[in-house]
Amino acid sequence: MNGNFSMAPLLFQQLYVIHVKVNSVLITAAFILLTNKTESCHEKM
């Protein structure tokens, strides 16, 4: 899992990308855009 602040679109505060390993290949499983950086927002994620 990777949280990136600088890559998020203007309407969002943070972009999370979740990667999984399948047969020795790392693939992107999910993109999550967060509207703020609060603990409750991260818990809902």
N, CA, C and O atoms as a CHARMM CRD file, in Angstrom:
* protein
*
  180
    1    1 MET  N      0.84900  -1.16100   0.00000 PROA 1      0.00000
    2    1 MET  CA     0.00000   0.00000   0.00000 PROA 1      0.00000
    3    1 MET  C      0.89900   1.22900   0.00000 PROA 1      0.00000
    4    1 MET  O      1.93900   1.25600   0.65800 PROA 1      0.00000
    5    2 ASN  N      0.48600   2.23000  -0.73900 PROA 2      0.00000
    6    2 ASN  CA     1.28400   3.44100  -0.84800 PROA 2      0.00000
    7    2 ASN  C      0.35700   4.64800  -0.80300 PROA 2      0.00000
    8    2 ASN  O     -0.59300   4.73400  -1.58100 PROA 2      0.00000
    9    3 GLY  N      0.62900   5.57700   0.10300 PROA 3      0.00000
   10    3 GLY  CA    -0.12400   6.82600   0.17500 PROA 3      0.00000
   11    3 GLY  C      0.70300   7.94700  -0.41000 PROA 3      0.00000
   12    3 GLY  O      1.83000   8.17700   0.02600 PROA 3      0.00000
   13    4 ASN  N      0.16800   8.64200  -1.38200 PROA 4      0.00000
   14    4 ASN  CA     0.91500   9.67800  -2.07100 PROA 4      0.00000
   15    4 ASN  C      0.10800  10.97400  -2.06900 PROA 4      0.00000
   16    4 ASN  O     -1.03300  11.00100  -2.53000 PROA 4      0.00000
   17    5 PHE  N      0.70100  12.04000  -1.55200 PROA 5      0.00000
   18    5 PHE  CA     0.01800  13.32900  -1.47300 PROA 5      0.00000
   19    5 PHE  C      0.16100  14.13600  -2.76000 PROA 5      0.00000
   20    5 PHE  O     -0.78700  14.81000  -3.16500 PROA 5      0.00000
   21    6 SER  N      1.30600  14.08500  -3.40300 PROA 6      0.00000
   22    6 SER  CA     1.55900  14.95400  -4.55500 PROA 6      0.00000
   23    6 SER  C      0.89200  14.47100  -5.84000 PROA 6      0.00000
   24    6 SER  O      0.76000  15.25500  -6.78000 PROA 6      0.00000
   25    7 MET  N      0.46700  13.21200  -5.91700 PROA 7      0.00000
   26    7 MET  CA    -0.13600  12.67400  -7.13100 PROA 7      0.00000
   27    7 MET  C     -1.66300  12.76800  -7.13500 PROA 7      0.00000
   28    7 MET  O     -2.28800  12.44500  -8.14600 PROA 7      0.00000
   29    8 ALA  N     -2.26700  13.19200  -6.05400 PROA 8      0.00000
   30    8 ALA  CA    -3.72700  13.26000  -5.96700 PROA 8      0.00000
   31    8 ALA  C     -4.27100  14.40600  -6.83400 PROA 8      0.00000
   32    8 ALA  O     -3.68000  15.48500  -6.87700 PROA 8      0.00000
   33    9 PRO  N     -5.40300  14.17100  -7.52900 PROA 9      0.00000
   34    9 PRO  CA    -6.04500  15.25400  -8.28200 PROA 9      0.00000
   35    9 PRO  C     -6.45700  16.39600  -7.36100 PROA 9      0.00000
   36    9 PRO  O     -6.54100  16.20500  -6.14700 PROA 9      0.00000
   37   10 LEU  N     -6.71100  17.55400  -7.90300 PROA 10     0.00000
   38   10 LEU  CA    -6.97400  18.75700  -7.11400 PROA 10     0.00000
   39   10 LEU  C     -8.13000  18.63500  -6.12900 PROA 10     0.00000
   40   10 LEU  O     -8.07900  19.25400  -5.06700 PROA 10     0.00000
   41   11 LEU  N     -9.15900  17.86900  -6.43400 PROA 11     0.00000
   42   11 LEU  CA   -10.31300  17.74400  -5.54000 PROA 11     0.00000
   43   11 LEU  C    -10.04300  16.84000  -4.33800 PROA 11     0.00000
   44   11 LEU  O    -10.86800  16.76300  -3.42700 PROA 11     0.00000
   45   12 PHE  N     -8.91000  16.16500  -4.32600 PROA 12     0.00000
   46   12 PHE  CA    -8.60500  15.20400  -3.27600 PROA 12     0.00000
   47   12 PHE  C     -7.29500  15.55200  -2.58700 PROA 12     0.00000
   48   12 PHE  O     -6.45600  16.26000  -3.14300 PROA 12     0.00000
   49   13 GLN  N     -7.12900  15.04100  -1.35800 PROA 13     0.00000
   50   13 GLN  CA    -5.93400  15.33300  -0.57400 PROA 13     0.00000
   51   13 GLN  C     -4.87200  14.24000  -0.69100 PROA 13     0.00000
   52   13 GLN  O     -3.68100  14.50900  -0.54000 PROA 13     0.00000
   53   14 GLN  N     -5.30800  13.00400  -0.96000 PROA 14     0.00000
   54   14 GLN  CA    -4.35800  11.89900  -0.95200 PROA 14     0.00000
   55   14 GLN  C     -4.82300  10.78500  -1.88700 PROA 14     0.00000
   56   14 GLN  O     -6.01600  10.50100  -1.99700 PROA 14     0.00000
   57   15 LEU  N     -3.86600  10.17200  -2.54800 PROA 15     0.00000
   58   15 LEU  CA    -4.11400   9.02000  -3.40300 PROA 15     0.00000
   59   15 LEU  C     -3.44900   7.80400  -2.77500 PROA 15     0.00000
   60   15 LEU  O     -2.24700   7.82400  -2.51300 PROA 15     0.00000
   61   16 TYR  N     -4.21500   6.74800  -2.53100 PROA 16     0.00000
   62   16 TYR  CA    -3.68200   5.48000  -2.03800 PROA 16     0.00000
   63   16 TYR  C     -3.74500   4.47600  -3.18200 PROA 16     0.00000
   64   16 TYR  O     -4.74600   4.38900  -3.89300 PROA 16     0.00000
   65   17 VAL  N     -2.68300   3.73300  -3.34400 PROA 17     0.00000
   66   17 VAL  CA    -2.62700   2.68200  -4.35100 PROA 17     0.00000
   67   17 VAL  C     -2.31000   1.37800  -3.64100 PROA 17     0.00000
   68   17 VAL  O     -1.34100   1.29500  -2.88500 PROA 17     0.00000
   69   18 ILE  N     -3.12900   0.35500  -3.88400 PROA 18     0.00000
   70   18 ILE  CA    -2.90000  -0.95400  -3.27700 PROA 18     0.00000
   71   18 ILE  C     -2.43200  -1.90800  -4.37200 PROA 18     0.00000
   72   18 ILE  O     -3.08000  -2.06100  -5.40700 PROA 18     0.00000
   73   19 HSD  N     -1.28500  -2.54800  -4.11700 PROA 19     0.00000
   74   19 HSD  CA    -0.69900  -3.50200  -5.05200 PROA 19     0.00000
   75   19 HSD  C     -0.79100  -4.90200  -4.45700 PROA 19     0.00000
   76   19 HSD  O     -0.71300  -5.07500  -3.24100 PROA 19     0.00000
   77   20 VAL  N     -0.95500  -5.89300  -5.31700 PROA 20     0.00000
   78   20 VAL  CA    -0.95100  -7.29700  -4.88900 PROA 20     0.00000
   79   20 VAL  C      0.00600  -8.07900  -5.78200 PROA 20     0.00000
   80   20 VAL  O      0.24600  -7.72000  -6.93500 PROA 20     0.00000
   81   21 LYS  N      0.53600  -9.13900  -5.22500 PROA 21     0.00000
   82   21 LYS  CA     1.44000  -9.99800  -5.97300 PROA 21     0.00000
   83   21 LYS  C      0.66700 -11.23000  -6.44200 PROA 21     0.00000
   84   21 LYS  O      0.10300 -11.96500  -5.63100 PROA 21     0.00000
   85   22 VAL  N      0.64600 -11.44800  -7.76000 PROA 22     0.00000
   86   22 VAL  CA    -0.03700 -12.59400  -8.35900 PROA 22     0.00000
   87   22 VAL  C      0.96700 -13.32000  -9.25300 PROA 22     0.00000
   88   22 VAL  O      1.44200 -12.77300 -10.24800 PROA 22     0.00000
   89   23 ASN  N      1.27700 -14.54700  -8.88300 PROA 23     0.00000
   90   23 ASN  CA     2.24000 -15.34400  -9.67900 PROA 23     0.00000
   91   23 ASN  C      3.53900 -14.57900  -9.92500 PROA 23     0.00000
   92   23 ASN  O      4.01500 -14.50200 -11.05800 PROA 23     0.00000
   93   24 SER  N      4.10200 -14.02200  -8.87800 PROA 24     0.00000
   94   24 SER  CA     5.37700 -13.27900  -8.92600 PROA 24     0.00000
   95   24 SER  C      5.30500 -11.97300  -9.71100 PROA 24     0.00000
   96   24 SER  O      6.34000 -11.38800 -10.02800 PROA 24     0.00000
   97   25 VAL  N      4.09700 -11.50900 -10.02900 PROA 25     0.00000
   98   25 VAL  CA     3.92000 -10.23800 -10.73800 PROA 25     0.00000
   99   25 VAL  C      3.14900  -9.28600  -9.83800 PROA 25     0.00000
  100   25 VAL  O      2.10500  -9.64700  -9.29600 PROA 25     0.00000
  101   26 LEU  N      3.65900  -8.08200  -9.68100 PROA 26     0.00000
  102   26 LEU  CA     2.99900  -7.06700  -8.86300 PROA 26     0.00000
  103   26 LEU  C      2.00800  -6.29800  -9.73700 PROA 26     0.00000
  104   26 LEU  O      2.39100  -5.71000 -10.74800 PROA 26     0.00000
  105   27 ILE  N      0.72200  -6.30700  -9.33800 PROA 27     0.00000
  106   27 ILE  CA    -0.29500  -5.58800 -10.10400 PROA 27     0.00000
  107   27 ILE  C     -1.02100  -4.60300  -9.19100 PROA 27     0.00000
  108   27 ILE  O     -1.06100  -4.78800  -7.97500 PROA 27     0.00000
  109   28 THR  N     -1.58900  -3.56400  -9.78000 PROA 28     0.00000
  110   28 THR  CA    -2.37300  -2.58600  -9.03800 PROA 28     0.00000
  111   28 THR  C     -3.77400  -3.14100  -8.83900 PROA 28     0.00000
  112   28 THR  O     -4.46000  -3.47300  -9.80600 PROA 28     0.00000
  113   29 ALA  N     -4.20100  -3.24100  -7.57600 PROA 29     0.00000
  114   29 ALA  CA    -5.51200  -3.79800  -7.25600 PROA 29     0.00000
  115   29 ALA  C     -6.55400  -2.70300  -7.03200 PROA 29     0.00000
  116   29 ALA  O     -7.73500  -2.90700  -7.31400 PROA 29     0.00000
  117   30 ALA  N     -6.12600  -1.53600  -6.52400 PROA 30     0.00000
  118   30 ALA  CA    -7.09900  -0.48000  -6.22500 PROA 30     0.00000
  119   30 ALA  C     -6.43300   0.88400  -6.17600 PROA 30     0.00000
  120   30 ALA  O     -5.28200   1.01800  -5.76000 PROA 30     0.00000
  121   31 PHE  N     -7.17300   1.88900  -6.60700 PROA 31     0.00000
  122   31 PHE  CA    -6.81700   3.29100  -6.43400 PROA 31     0.00000
  123   31 PHE  C     -7.86800   3.87700  -5.50200 PROA 31     0.00000
  124   31 PHE  O     -9.06500   3.70600  -5.73600 PROA 31     0.00000
  125   32 ILE  N     -7.43900   4.56300  -4.45300 PROA 32     0.00000
  126   32 ILE  CA    -8.37300   5.15300  -3.49400 PROA 32     0.00000
  127   32 ILE  C     -8.04100   6.63400  -3.35700 PROA 32     0.00000
  128   32 ILE  O     -6.91700   6.99800  -3.01100 PROA 32     0.00000
  129   33 LEU  N     -9.01900   7.47800  -3.62800 PROA 33     0.00000
  130   33 LEU  CA    -8.83900   8.92600  -3.50400 PROA 33     0.00000
  131   33 LEU  C     -9.47800   9.38900  -2.20500 PROA 33     0.00000
  132   33 LEU  O    -10.67000   9.16600  -1.98800 PROA 33     0.00000
  133   34 LEU  N     -8.70300  10.02900  -1.33800 PROA 34     0.00000
  134   34 LEU  CA    -9.19000  10.50200  -0.04900 PROA 34     0.00000
  135   34 LEU  C     -9.40800  12.01000  -0.09600 PROA 34     0.00000
  136   34 LEU  O     -8.59200  12.75700  -0.63600 PROA 34     0.00000
  137   35 THR  N    -10.53100  12.44000   0.48400 PROA 35     0.00000
  138   35 THR  CA   -10.86400  13.86800   0.45500 PROA 35     0.00000
  139   35 THR  C    -10.15300  14.67200   1.53100 PROA 35     0.00000
  140   35 THR  O    -10.06700  15.89600   1.43600 PROA 35     0.00000
  141   36 ASN  N     -9.64400  13.99400   2.55400 PROA 36     0.00000
  142   36 ASN  CA    -8.87000  14.69300   3.58100 PROA 36     0.00000
  143   36 ASN  C     -7.88800  13.72200   4.22100 PROA 36     0.00000
  144   36 ASN  O     -7.83300  12.54900   3.85000 PROA 36     0.00000
  145   37 LYS  N     -7.11600  14.21100   5.17900 PROA 37     0.00000
  146   37 LYS  CA    -6.06200  13.40600   5.79000 PROA 37     0.00000
  147   37 LYS  C     -6.37900  13.02000   7.23400 PROA 37     0.00000
  148   37 LYS  O     -5.47400  12.73000   8.01700 PROA 37     0.00000
  149   38 THR  N     -7.67300  13.01800   7.58500 PROA 38     0.00000
  150   38 THR  CA    -8.04600  12.71900   8.96200 PROA 38     0.00000
  151   38 THR  C     -8.00500  11.22500   9.24100 PROA 38     0.00000
  152   38 THR  O     -8.04900  10.40400   8.32500 PROA 38     0.00000
  153   39 GLU  N     -7.92100  10.88800  10.52500 PROA 39     0.00000
  154   39 GLU  CA    -7.89700   9.49200  10.92800 PROA 39     0.00000
  155   39 GLU  C     -9.20400   8.78600  10.55300 PROA 39     0.00000
  156   39 GLU  O     -9.18500   7.62700  10.13800 PROA 39     0.00000
  157   40 SER  N    -10.33400   9.47800  10.69700 PROA 40     0.00000
  158   40 SER  CA   -11.62100   8.85400  10.37200 PROA 40     0.00000
  159   40 SER  C    -11.72300   8.55000   8.87200 PROA 40     0.00000
  160   40 SER  O    -12.32100   7.54400   8.49000 PROA 40     0.00000
  161   41 CYS  N    -11.15900   9.38600   8.03900 PROA 41     0.00000
  162   41 CYS  CA   -11.16300   9.13200   6.59900 PROA 41     0.00000
  163   41 CYS  C    -10.33400   7.87900   6.28300 PROA 41     0.00000
  164   41 CYS  O    -10.72400   7.06400   5.44800 PROA 41     0.00000
  165   42 HSD  N     -9.19400   7.73700   6.95600 PROA 42     0.00000
  166   42 HSD  CA    -8.34700   6.56800   6.73200 PROA 42     0.00000
  167   42 HSD  C     -9.01300   5.30200   7.27300 PROA 42     0.00000
  168   42 HSD  O     -8.85100   4.23100   6.68800 PROA 42     0.00000
  169   43 GLU  N     -9.74800   5.40000   8.35800 PROA 43     0.00000
  170   43 GLU  CA   -10.45400   4.23400   8.90300 PROA 43     0.00000
  171   43 GLU  C    -11.53900   3.75700   7.94900 PROA 43     0.00000
  172   43 GLU  O    -11.74600   2.55300   7.79700 PROA 43     0.00000
  173   44 LYS  N    -12.23900   4.69700   7.30100 PROA 44     0.00000
  174   44 LYS  CA   -13.28600   4.33300   6.34600 PROA 44     0.00000
  175   44 LYS  C    -12.70500   3.65900   5.10200 PROA 44     0.00000
  176   44 LYS  O    -13.36400   2.84200   4.46000 PROA 44     0.00000
  177   45 MET  N    -11.48300   4.00800   4.78000 PROA 45     0.00000
  178   45 MET  CA   -10.81100   3.42100   3.62100 PROA 45     0.00000
  179   45 MET  C    -10.66500   1.93900   3.82800 PROA 45     0.00000
  180   45 MET  O    -10.12200   1.24600   2.96800 PROA 45     0.00000
